[in-house]
Amino acid sequence: MRRAAIEAITVTDGGAAVAIMQPAPTLTRITFAPRRLRPGFRKLQSEPMLDVDSGPIISEDRSAR
């Protein structure tokens, strides 16, 4: 497997070639699709929730389990 990172390797089964393993191309940069928000979430995200303390909400959620 390590050799396949450097050069192509032919995989055989009973003397017949069944696959060719080739080195993967080097990636210059990982790209992600642009983030698309659903309308309801976008609305929630745009309104600040500064007066809400998340501590009791998390505690209630944990105690309910």
N, CA, C and O atoms as a MOPAC input file, in Angstrom:
PM7 MOZYME 1SCF
protein

 N      0.81500 1    -1.18900 1     0.00000 1
 C      0.00000 1     0.00000 1     0.00000 1
 C      0.86500 1     1.26300 1     0.00000 1
 O      0.52200 1     2.24100 1    -0.66300 1
 N      1.95600 1     1.25400 1     0.71700 1
 C      2.79200 1     2.45000 1     0.74700 1
 C      3.44400 1     2.69200 1    -0.60500 1
 O      3.66700 1     3.83400 1    -1.01000 1
 N      3.74500 1     1.60600 1    -1.29200 1
 C      4.35700 1     1.77700 1    -2.61200 1
 C      3.36200 1     2.40900 1    -3.58400 1
 O      3.76100 1     3.14100 1    -4.49000 1
 N      2.07400 1     2.13300 1    -3.39900 1
 C      1.05300 1     2.70200 1    -4.27800 1
 C      0.96800 1     4.21800 1    -4.13300 1
 O      0.45600 1     4.89500 1    -5.02400 1
 N      1.45700 1     4.75000 1    -3.03700 1
 C      1.46300 1     6.20300 1    -2.86300 1
 C      2.51400 1     6.85400 1    -3.74100 1
 O      2.46600 1     8.05800 1    -3.99200 1
 N      3.47200 1     6.04700 1    -4.21100 1
 C      4.56600 1     6.57800 1    -5.01600 1
 C      4.39300 1     6.25200 1    -6.49300 1
 O      4.62200 1     7.10000 1    -7.35500 1
 N      3.98400 1     5.00900 1    -6.78100 1
 C      3.84600 1     4.56700 1    -8.17600 1
 C      2.62600 1     3.65800 1    -8.31500 1
 O      2.11800 1     3.13300 1    -7.32400 1
 N      2.16300 1     3.48000 1    -9.54100 1
 C      0.99100 1     2.64700 1    -9.80000 1
 C      1.31500 1     1.17600 1    -9.56000 1
 O      2.40000 1     0.70800 1    -9.90400 1
 N      0.36500 1     0.45100 1    -8.96500 1
 C      0.50900 1    -0.97900 1    -8.69000 1
 C     -0.65900 1    -1.70200 1    -9.34600 1
 O     -1.80200 1    -1.25600 1    -9.24900 1
 N     -0.37500 1    -2.82300 1   -10.01500 1
 C     -1.42000 1    -3.64500 1   -10.61000 1
 C     -1.75000 1    -4.77400 1    -9.65000 1
 O     -0.86400 1    -5.51900 1    -9.23200 1
 N     -3.02000 1    -4.90100 1    -9.29900 1
 C     -3.48700 1    -5.95700 1    -8.40000 1
 C     -3.97000 1    -7.11300 1    -9.27100 1
 O     -4.76300 1    -6.92300 1   -10.19300 1
 N     -3.48000 1    -8.31000 1    -8.96500 1
 C     -3.84000 1    -9.47500 1    -9.78300 1
 C     -4.56000 1   -10.51900 1    -8.95000 1
 O     -4.40100 1   -10.59000 1    -7.73100 1
 N     -5.35700 1   -11.32900 1    -9.64000 1
 C     -6.04100 1   -12.46300 1    -9.02300 1
 C     -5.84400 1   -13.64400 1    -9.95400 1
 O     -6.44400 1   -13.70200 1   -11.02800 1
 N     -5.00900 1   -14.57900 1    -9.54600 1
 C     -4.71200 1   -15.73900 1   -10.39100 1
 C     -3.98100 1   -15.35100 1   -11.66000 1
 O     -4.14500 1   -16.00200 1   -12.69100 1
 N     -3.18600 1   -14.31000 1   -11.60100 1
 C     -2.41700 1   -13.87400 1   -12.75400 1
 C     -3.14300 1   -12.88600 1   -13.65000 1
 O     -2.53800 1   -12.32500 1   -14.56400 1
 N     -4.42900 1   -12.66300 1   -13.40600 1
 C     -5.19600 1   -11.70700 1   -14.21600 1
 C     -5.30600 1   -10.38400 1   -13.45900 1
 O     -5.60400 1   -10.36900 1   -12.26500 1
 N     -5.06900 1    -9.29300 1   -14.15000 1
 C     -5.16600 1    -7.97200 1   -13.53600 1
 C     -6.61800 1    -7.66300 1   -13.20400 1
 O     -7.49500 1    -7.76500 1   -14.06200 1
 N     -6.86700 1    -7.28600 1   -11.95700 1
 C     -8.23400 1    -6.95000 1   -11.54700 1
 C     -8.38200 1    -5.47200 1   -11.15400 1
 O     -9.49000 1    -4.93700 1   -11.15300 1
 N     -7.27100 1    -4.82300 1   -10.82400 1
 C     -7.33800 1    -3.41200 1   -10.44100 1
 C     -5.96500 1    -2.78300 1   -10.58400 1
 O     -4.94100 1    -3.46600 1   -10.57500 1
 N     -5.96700 1    -1.47000 1   -10.71600 1
 C     -4.72900 1    -0.70500 1   -10.73700 1
 C     -4.84000 1     0.36000 1    -9.65700 1
 O     -5.75400 1     1.18400 1    -9.68100 1
 N     -3.90900 1     0.34100 1    -8.70900 1
 C     -3.87500 1     1.34700 1    -7.65000 1
 C     -2.88500 1     2.42300 1    -8.06400 1
 O     -1.72100 1     2.13700 1    -8.34400 1
 N     -3.36100 1     3.66800 1    -8.10100 1
 C     -2.51800 1     4.77400 1    -8.52200 1
 C     -2.39800 1     5.78200 1    -7.38900 1
 O     -3.28700 1     5.87200 1    -6.54100 1
 N     -1.31300 1     6.53500 1    -7.36800 1
 C     -1.17100 1     7.56200 1    -6.32800 1
 C     -2.29400 1     8.58800 1    -6.43700 1
 O     -2.69800 1     8.98000 1    -7.53200 1
 N     -2.78200 1     9.00900 1    -5.29000 1
 C     -3.82700 1    10.03000 1    -5.27100 1
 C     -3.20900 1    11.37500 1    -5.60800 1
 O     -2.07800 1    11.65100 1    -5.20900 1
 N     -3.93300 1    12.21700 1    -6.33800 1
 C     -3.39000 1    13.54900 1    -6.63200 1
 C     -3.30900 1    14.37100 1    -5.34700 1
 O     -4.15600 1    14.24300 1    -4.46300 1
 N     -2.31400 1    15.18900 1    -5.25700 1
 C     -2.18300 1    16.03800 1    -4.07800 1
 C     -3.18100 1    17.17700 1    -4.16900 1
 O     -3.31800 1    17.82100 1    -5.20900 1
 N     -3.86200 1    17.41200 1    -3.08600 1
 C     -4.85100 1    18.48000 1    -3.05000 1
 C     -4.16900 1    19.77800 1    -2.65400 1
 O     -3.35600 1    19.81300 1    -1.73000 1
 N     -4.50500 1    20.82000 1    -3.35100 1
 C     -3.93000 1    22.11600 1    -3.01700 1
 C     -4.75600 1    22.80700 1    -1.94500 1
 O     -4.22200 1    23.54500 1    -1.11600 1
 N     -6.07000 1    22.56200 1    -1.96500 1
 C     -6.95000 1    23.22800 1    -1.02100 1
 C     -8.24800 1    22.44600 1    -0.92000 1
 O     -8.76800 1    21.97300 1    -1.93100 1
 N     -8.76600 1    22.30700 1     0.26900 1
 C    -10.04800 1    21.63200 1     0.44800 1
 C    -11.14200 1    22.68100 1     0.27500 1
 O    -11.11200 1    23.73800 1     0.90500 1
 N    -12.09600 1    22.37400 1    -0.57800 1
 C    -13.18800 1    23.32000 1    -0.79900 1
 C    -14.49400 1    22.71600 1    -0.29800 1
 O    -14.71700 1    21.51200 1    -0.41700 1
 N    -15.32600 1    23.53500 1     0.24500 1
 C    -16.63500 1    23.12800 1     0.72700 1
 C    -17.69700 1    23.89700 1    -0.04300 1
 O    -17.45700 1    25.00000 1    -0.53300 1
 N    -18.86200 1    23.29700 1    -0.13900 1
 C    -19.97000 1    23.97500 1    -0.79700 1
 C    -20.37400 1    25.17800 1     0.04600 1
 O    -20.24900 1    25.14000 1     1.27000 1
 N    -20.85200 1    26.23700 1    -0.58200 1
 C    -21.28800 1    27.38900 1     0.20500 1
 C    -22.45600 1    27.00800 1     1.10700 1
 O    -23.32200 1    26.22200 1     0.72500 1
 N    -22.46400 1    27.56700 1     2.28600 1
 C    -23.49500 1    27.23600 1     3.27000 1
 C    -24.82200 1    27.86100 1     2.86300 1
 O    -24.91100 1    29.06500 1     2.62300 1
 N    -25.85500 1    27.01800 1     2.79000 1
 C    -27.19600 1    27.50300 1     2.46400 1
 C    -28.08800 1    27.29200 1     3.67900 1
 O    -28.32400 1    26.15600 1     4.09200 1
 N    -28.58200 1    28.38300 1     4.25000 1
 C    -29.41600 1    28.30300 1     5.43700 1
 C    -30.88300 1    28.25700 1     5.05100 1
 O    -31.32900 1    28.93700 1     4.12600 1
 N    -31.62400 1    27.43100 1     5.79000 1
 C    -33.06700 1    27.39600 1     5.58000 1
 C    -33.65900 1    28.70100 1     6.12000 1
 O    -33.11000 1    29.27800 1     7.05900 1
 N    -34.76000 1    29.17000 1     5.54900 1
 C    -35.31800 1    30.47300 1     5.93900 1
 C    -35.62200 1    30.58800 1     7.43700 1
 O    -35.34600 1    31.62800 1     8.03600 1
 N    -36.17900 1    29.55100 1     8.05000 1
 C    -36.50100 1    29.60700 1     9.47500 1
 C    -35.25500 1    29.73800 1    10.33400 1
 O    -35.24300 1    30.50100 1    11.30000 1
 N    -34.21200 1    29.00300 1     9.99000 1
 C    -32.96800 1    29.08300 1    10.75400 1
 C    -32.29000 1    30.43500 1    10.54100 1
 O    -31.72700 1    31.00900 1    11.47300 1
 N    -32.34900 1    30.92600 1     9.33600 1
 C    -31.75000 1    32.23300 1     9.05800 1
 C    -32.41600 1    33.31900 1     9.91500 1
 O    -31.74700 1    34.22100 1    10.41900 1
 N    -33.74400 1    33.21800 1    10.07200 1
 C    -34.47400 1    34.19100 1    10.89000 1
 C    -34.05500 1    34.07900 1    12.35100 1
 O    -33.82300 1    35.09300 1    13.00800 1
 N    -33.95600 1    32.84100 1    12.86900 1
 C    -33.53600 1    32.64900 1    14.25400 1
 C    -32.11800 1    33.15500 1    14.48600 1
 O    -31.82700 1    33.75600 1    15.52000 1
 N    -31.25600 1    32.91300 1    13.53600 1
 C    -29.85800 1    33.29800 1    13.67700 1
 C    -29.68900 1    34.81400 1    13.62500 1
 O    -28.75600 1    35.35000 1    14.22400 1
 N    -30.56700 1    35.50200 1    12.92800 1
 C    -30.42400 1    36.95000 1    12.79300 1
 C    -30.90000 1    37.69800 1    14.03000 1
 O    -30.54500 1    38.86100 1    14.22300 1
 N    -31.70700 1    37.03800 1    14.87900 1
 C    -32.21800 1    37.69600 1    16.07900 1
 C    -31.36600 1    37.29100 1    17.28100 1
 O    -31.32200 1    36.10800 1    17.61900 1
 N    -30.68900 1    38.23200 1    17.93300 1
 C    -29.85800 1    37.86900 1    19.08900 1
 C    -30.71500 1    37.40600 1    20.27100 1
 O    -31.79300 1    37.94500 1    20.51900 1
 N    -30.22300 1    36.40800 1    20.98500 1
 C    -30.91800 1    35.88500 1    22.16400 1
 C    -30.05500 1    36.16800 1    23.39300 1
 O    -29.57700 1    35.24200 1    24.04900 1
 N    -29.85900 1    37.44500 1    23.69700 1
 C    -28.93900 1    37.83100 1    24.75800 1
 C    -29.50400 1    37.60500 1    26.15600 1
 O    -28.74100 1    37.44500 1    27.10800 1
 N    -30.82700 1    37.58700 1    26.29500 1
 C    -31.40400 1    37.46600 1    27.62700 1
 C    -31.69900 1    36.01300 1    28.01200 1
 O    -32.34700 1    35.77700 1    29.03200 1
 N    -31.24400 1    35.04200 1    27.22700 1
 C    -31.50900 1    33.63600 1    27.51100 1
 C    -30.25800 1    32.99800 1    28.11000 1
 O    -29.17200 1    33.08200 1    27.53800 1
 N    -30.42500 1    32.34900 1    29.28800 1
 C    -29.33000 1    31.63200 1    29.91800 1
 C    -29.45700 1    30.15700 1    29.51900 1
 O    -30.46500 1    29.51600 1    29.81600 1
 N    -28.44000 1    29.62900 1    28.85200 1
 C    -28.51900 1    28.25400 1    28.35000 1
 C    -28.27800 1    27.21000 1    29.43200 1
 O    -28.58900 1    26.03900 1    29.21800 1
 N    -27.73700 1    27.59100 1    30.58400 1
 C    -27.43900 1    26.64100 1    31.66300 1
 C    -28.65200 1    25.84100 1    32.11300 1
 O    -28.59600 1    24.61200 1    32.09800 1
 N    -29.74500 1    26.48200 1    32.51300 1
 C    -30.92500 1    25.72400 1    32.94000 1
 C    -31.53100 1    24.86200 1    31.81900 1
 O    -32.05300 1    23.77900 1    32.08500 1
 N    -31.46200 1    25.33400 1    30.59200 1
 C    -32.00000 1    24.56400 1    29.47000 1
 C    -31.21700 1    23.27200 1    29.30500 1
 O    -31.80300 1    22.20800 1    29.10600 1
 N    -29.89900 1    23.36200 1    29.38600 1
 C    -29.05200 1    22.16700 1    29.23200 1
 C    -29.26800 1    21.23500 1    30.42200 1
 O    -29.34000 1    20.02000 1    30.23700 1
 N    -29.37200 1    21.77400 1    31.64100 1
 C    -29.58600 1    20.94100 1    32.81300 1
 C    -30.90200 1    20.17500 1    32.72100 1
 O    -30.95500 1    18.98800 1    33.04500 1
 N    -31.96200 1    20.84900 1    32.28000 1
 C    -33.26000 1    20.18100 1    32.12700 1
 C    -33.17100 1    19.07500 1    31.09100 1
 O    -33.74700 1    18.00200 1    31.27300 1
 N    -32.45700 1    19.33000 1    30.01000 1
 C    -32.32100 1    18.34100 1    28.96700 1
 C    -31.56300 1    17.11200 1    29.47500 1
 O    -31.93100 1    15.98100 1    29.15900 1
 N    -30.52100 1    17.33000 1    30.24900 1
 C    -29.72700 1    16.21500 1    30.78800 1
 C    -30.49100 1    15.42700 1    31.83300 1
 O    -30.38600 1    14.20100 1    31.87700 1
 N    -31.25600 1    16.10300 1    32.67500 1
 C    -31.99800 1    15.40700 1    33.72800 1
 C    -33.18100 1    14.62800 1    33.15700 1
 O    -33.67000 1    13.69300 1    33.79100 1
 N    -33.63600 1    15.00000 1    31.98500 1
 C    -34.75900 1    14.29400 1    31.35500 1
 C    -34.33700 1    12.93100 1    30.79200 1
 O    -35.19300 1    12.09900 1    30.49000 1
 N    -33.04400 1    12.70100 1    30.65200 1
 C    -32.56200 1    11.44100 1    30.07300 1
 C    -32.61600 1    10.31400 1    31.04500 1
 O    -32.24400 1     9.19000 1    30.70800 1

